[in-house]
Amino acid sequence: MTVVDTFERIIRHQSVHQLVPVLLALDKKEQLAVRAKTKALHKELTEIRQLGSSTWGRTGTEPQLAMLFLAGVATYTRKEALGLTEPLGMHWGEGNVRAVNQDFFFSVAEHARPNWFGEWFERRSRGGPWGLPEYFLLREMEARKLIDHEPALFSRTLAHSLHLKSYHRRETKPVPEYAEKLLQQFEATAHVIQRDLLGFFDYDTTVDSTQAYTGVAQQYVTWLDVLLHLAATGHLTRTELLTRSLVALRRDFRRPLLTWFKNLFLALQPTPEECLNRQQELVELLAHAQPQVVNFALEQLKAFWSHAAFDPAPLLLYAEGLVTRQDLKTAQRTLLSGFDKLLKRNPTLAPELGRLAVAALASADAAVQTKAAKLLASLLQARQPLLSADETAELVASLADYADLMTTGARQLLAPWLVPTPVPALTLGADYIPQSDFVPELSATTAVVPVADWHELLFLTGQVLHHDNVLELERWIDGLLGLQTQLPTDYAQLLLPYLVQVRPSLKDKTGEQATAVIADNGLTGHRGLVEALVLGWAQGFTTERVNRVNVRFDQDTSDPLVLVEQRRFAAAENHLRNRSGLPLLSTPSHAPYWVAPSVLVDRLLAYEAAHAEPDPFDLVVAVARTAYANAADAQAALTRLPRLQRPELRELLQWLLTPGLHPLPAFPPTKTSVLKHLTARLGKLLPGNAGGPTTLPDAWPWLWAVAARTRQPTGVFEELTAIIPTEYIGVVRPWTPEWHFEIKIDTWVEQWKPGKPTITHQYPVLQFPSKYSSQTPPSTLLLYSQHARFRAMGQAGWLLPHDYRFVASLIPHNPAPLHWHVVRTAAWADGLESTERDVVQAALQELLGPGPTFPEPTTLLLALGLMHKVPACRALALEVFLSACATGRLIPADLGSTLGRFLTAEFVPVQRLADNLQQARAIDAVTDAALQQVLDALLPQLPAVPLRNTKKLVELYADLAGRSGRRPAEATMATLRSWKGLTALSKAVGMLV
């Protein structure tokens, strides 16, 4: 019996006691053979397979996997070690069994001394803490010189070790006072762990989140508890912890980890003298990118503004960068308040403090500007002059540069030193008027340039695999269709680097192995459609791949419009398989996603010349993308329209392209065959769409429905009842879901607290009375009806942020149904999860640039973005607001009314919205006019008893009115008069009434 046979018999039927002597006796030749057998057995015993009628799992036992790991330690090189995916000690068991396995591990490891342990541990740690071994096991390996000390690895392992000390529920009896005993264990080993414990302050570890469960509900031991205990018992120096905490706060750590170091510093309760001695470290924190660190540092420093031992020079160096940052409102207020104290203590600082106060006038926050203005006023009107004549003149001159940015309150405080401005004259050019009709630009500037040659096509292949640009994907598909006859003979070989991106297992594969890997499907979602085309290209489009991609939206795997994209890409694949040379009808001819009417007619004429029937899905997207409002190009298309042979196409395009609003033609009633009637009824019962019609004659009713809804998004088309077999949402009438606010009440009992108190949490949410229709759309071609039924409307699908730009490009004229879907799934409450945030950001991103005026759901989406809890979403929504003001897409009255409804329902705090809108003022006269119109509609919506921070909105309105010279609207004036007698608002309202 060979060594390999003996090894396999031991793995299958014996134990580690028989295995270790064999491993220790292997020569180099036998190691190679055992290495290969170890890999084969590991693959066999860990492969997931069907074990019973309804059970799946691996066939390998824990002892077998532990033995295979030992064999790997004895025989593997660095390359094979990549296949060791389980943590060290994962299969060793517990108690005495674990101790035996550990002893055998060290016997084999010290004999083999593999050189890959350190690299392997480092790679495992990158995947998170769950790949790390036990800390004391790692220290033992270091003591036996099996690995070198890597500070980051050891500190991460120690941080995670606290979790491994959790009380185990499987223990039969609770351990009394488990938390105290756990702290005593750390106290006993403090001399061992101190080196790596101090590494917490140097490396990104899980010290902020790791905790040990004590066996008592909601009671845990955290690393904060451990460090405070070790400091209290003298095992760690308290002063060193204070200094190291401040040094750690200077690093670019995660926000929760920075919060942990801040909390550690505060939990150590430093005395004023200790903080003063660390003023240099605290001042250096003012350069940090995170506002919470800057706010913390200033909070510690503000107690020493007047202290004789405090040196203001370093602070003033950092202050110059602080006063101009727009994310530090709290810090700026604290800083400006401190400047008053510094000025009293040292009047010679007046020139520098004045310069900093002027720079703070650029802040969008009214409170910051007010504090800066008060400081400047105190400098300029001091009884004993603090500034020389030249310094005063320079300071007053600099105020003129910020005059346009000043709020009304700041301007009033600084009025004696500002150049008087004439009363603003209201001009038509400075007013905001929404655009009446949107006309897509079809010019050489916006024209989509076709792919020039094979080299550009190959380059674009890498770009489209990034899955982030619609036009590049459209150009790539168009290039495939147009350049198919010009490809080099070895193009499949040149595609290999891109194929490896789609199929990483293709690396180092050739011949039949490579062919088998490429032939495998297993693709999902919109990205899978693109990858299917790339793989099909490598095979010469000999087989159908696109229709095999799984995009079943009602299983939460993709958006419903991806089904349309799938059928459109399948049409392109069919053209490539047949080498027809025809383009897709729906490929945009002009940016961003428009199809010029003349281009569409020319493509249809090319189809007729080739005796090819247009694909219904390709044609319906082409209709939805057609720039019918461009009169010049539409007229050119109408002159060529008689050349089309198909009368149905001529009639549809004639109606779509003729200027003005026209009723649909009178359709003769159609009789549905019994078979089609039963098929339609069955389709309603089946999950998802069954694919829709496959031939053009069956698709005409749905093409007319989409053309009508594209041309007139809010129209009512009773004429369609004559040709459609069944009424559905968004066909005859537009889909406009009703919405209202509802107060949700969550109640729970905190069993672990004394008295078991009952906690009640109330919060408003958006409710839609008809959440979704259980009826399946009669056809996938109904682009504007797909989301009415979407089953996942209770939560946003995780794929939608990645696919959003692609599905939105299919319906550029009328994205309202998609926006209703986004609001229902990703913005129905404040403070939702990261997936919902990503969906909102993706939707807002597509609103930048020209387009039709915002309908109700788009305005609702913008309002939710302006009030979003995540600052990045609010910033993006503000950018959309400014863009919409510049392009005329915004309807201010609708936005203001919507925002007022949300504030009245206390959906979000008033301050969050007010602070965001403050940043839109003083950009230009048109934007100011639009913002004032928004507030004219918003303020009357607010309750008679003002909400907290309503004053900020009134001050913003007063500032806009003062700039523009426009009087408040009647409804706004009535609201302001009702608030005039209130103490909190009297001063702000007095500027207007």
ABEGO torsion letter per residue (X at the ends): XBAAAAAAAAAAABBAAAAAAAAAABBAAAAAAAAAAAAAAAAAAABBBBABAABBEBABBAAAAAAAAAAAAAABBAAAAAABABBBGAAAEBEAAAAAAAAAAAAAAAAAGBAAAAAAAAAAAAAEAAABBBAAAAAAAAAAGABBBBAAAAAAAAAAAAAAABBBAABABBBBGAAAAAAAAAAAAAAAAAAAAAAAAABBBAAAABBBBAGBBGBBBBAAAAAAAAAAAGABBAAAAAAAAAAAAABBBBAAAAAAAAAAAAAAGBBAAAAAAAAAAAAAAAABABAAAAAAAAAAAAAAAABAABBAAAAAAAAAAAAABAAAAAAAAAAAAAAAAAAAABAAAAAAAAAAAAAAAABABAAAAAAAAAAAAAAAABABBABBAAAAAAAAAAAAAAAAABBAAAAAAAAAABBBBBBBBBBAAABBBBBABBBBBBBAAABBBBBABAAAAAAAAAAAAAGABAAAAAAAAAAAAAAAAABBAAAAAAAAAAAAAABAAABGBBEAAAAAAAABBGBBEAAAAAAAAAAAAAAGGABBAAAABBABAAAGABBAAAAAAAAAAAAAAAAAAAGAGBBBAABBABOAABBBAAAAAAAAAAAAAAGBBBBAAAAAAAAAABBAABAAAAAAAAAAAAABABAAAAAAAAAAABBEBBBBBBBBBBBBBAAAAAAAAAAAABBEBAGEBABAAAAAAAAAAAAAAAABAABBBAAAAAABABBBBGAABBBBBBBBBBBBBBBBBBAABBGGBBBBBBBBBBBBABABBABBBABAABAAAAAAABAAAABBBAAAAAAAAAAAAABAABAAAAAAAAAAAAAABBGBBAAAAAAAAAAAAAABEBEBBBBAAAAAAAAAAAABABAAAAAAAAAAAAAAAAAGABBAAAAAAAAAAAAAAGABBAAAAAAAAAAABGABAAAAAAAAAAAAAAAAABBABBBBGAAAAAAAAAAAAAAAGBBBBAAAAAAAAAAAABAAAAAAAAAAX
